[in-house]
Amino acid sequence: MNNKYLFVILASVLVSGCVVGPVRPYGITHGFGFYQVGVTVRVVNNCSPFLQLDTVSGIEVKELPYGSSVTVHLTSPFSGSQRQLSLTAKGYGPSREYLGSSTKIFHVSTYQGSREEVWEVDRLRLPGGRGGCR
């Protein structure tokens, strides 16, 4: 009888479209699988002393140093065949002063499946058109 309940729970998780993957330490670039459509983004900091990477779920990477890269896995909690996933890079100077931000939108389709992209952050913007890199 316990096996029957275990089977129902496992089947429910698989049907729900959950993401499988461990909480990853800084710099891990492989060993991740999707049950949902997603985008694996390698972010390269070509702009500011430190970048913070945010998604709708919260902070993904707190301090990515200049010249470094990290891989971020984005999935959508929403259903539908066409989805948009966003990633925001916020730049900070050596004294942790805010330099600006940049957001990139990734479009995914259940018909095309998951994919990988590279995003070289080389420009930040502040309200009013100001901003830049250091």
N, C-alpha and C positions, 0 to 999 in steps of 0.2 A: 504494500500500500504506500509506503514512503517513496518508492521508486516512481510511482505514478505521479505523485505531487512534484517530485524533483523534475521529472520530464516536462510537466506543465509549466513550471517556473522557467526552465531553460528555454522552452519553446517561446514563451512570452517575451523573454529578453531578446532572443534572436529576431523575432517579428517586429519588435519595437524600434529596431534600427540603432541600437546603442553603439558607441564607439568602443573599440578595444584598444587598450594601450596603457602602459604604465605611466606614472608621473615621471617625467624625464628630467634628469639633471641637465645643467647648461652644456650645450654642445653635442648632445646625442643626435645623430642624423639618420638612424635606421632602426628597424625592429618595431614598426608601428603598423597596425592594420585598421582598415575602416570597415564597418558594417554599413555606414552611410557614405554618401558621396562627400568628398572633401578635397582640400588643396593642401599640399605640403609646400611651405614657402621657406626658402633659404634667404634670410635677411642679412644684408651686408651693410655695416655702418661706415659710410664714406662721407660723413657729414659733421657730427658733433662729438665732443669728448665722451658722452654717454647717451645711449638711447634706451628708452623704456618702450616696450611693445605691449599694446593693449588690444583686447578683443571685447566683444559685447559681454563676455563672461568675466572679464577682469584683466589683471596684469598677467601677461605671459612671461615676460623677461623684464627684470628690474633695471639692470645696468649692463648694457652691451657696450664695451669699450670701442673707441674709434679703431677702424681697421679690422675688427673682428666680425664673425658671422655666426648665426645660430639658425637652427631649423625649427619652425613652428608649424604645428599641425592644426588646421582649421576644419571644423565640421559644423554643419548647421543643425540646430535642434528642431528646425521646422521641416514640414513635409512639402511635397510638390516636386515637379520634375526640374524646374528652373529655380536656382537659389543664388543669393548674393552673400558673400562672406567678406567682412571688412577687417583690416588690420591697421592700427594707428601707431605710428612711430613718433614719440615725443623726445625732443632733443634737450639735453642739459649740459651746461658748461662745467668746468672743473670745480667751481664753487657751488654747483647744483642750481645755478640760475637757469630759468626756463628760456630756451632759444626759439621754440616754435614746434610745430607738428606737421605731419603729413599722413594722409589716410589713403590706402589703396583698397579698391573694391575688386574682389575676385568673383567671377561668375562661374557657376558650376551647373552641370546638367546630369541628371541620372542616366540619360541616354549616352553620354560620353564617358562617365565614370570619373574616378579620382585622378588627379594629376599633380605634377610638381612644377614650381616656378621659382625664379630668382628675383628678388626685389633689392636693388641697390639704392639705399636711401642717400640721396645726394642733394636734397633740397628740403628745407623746412619753411613753414609759413606761419606768420602771426596775423591776427585780425588787422585789417586795414592794409594788407599787402606787404607788410614788413616781414622780416624774418631772414633766415639764412643759415649758413654753416660757418663753423669756426675751424 
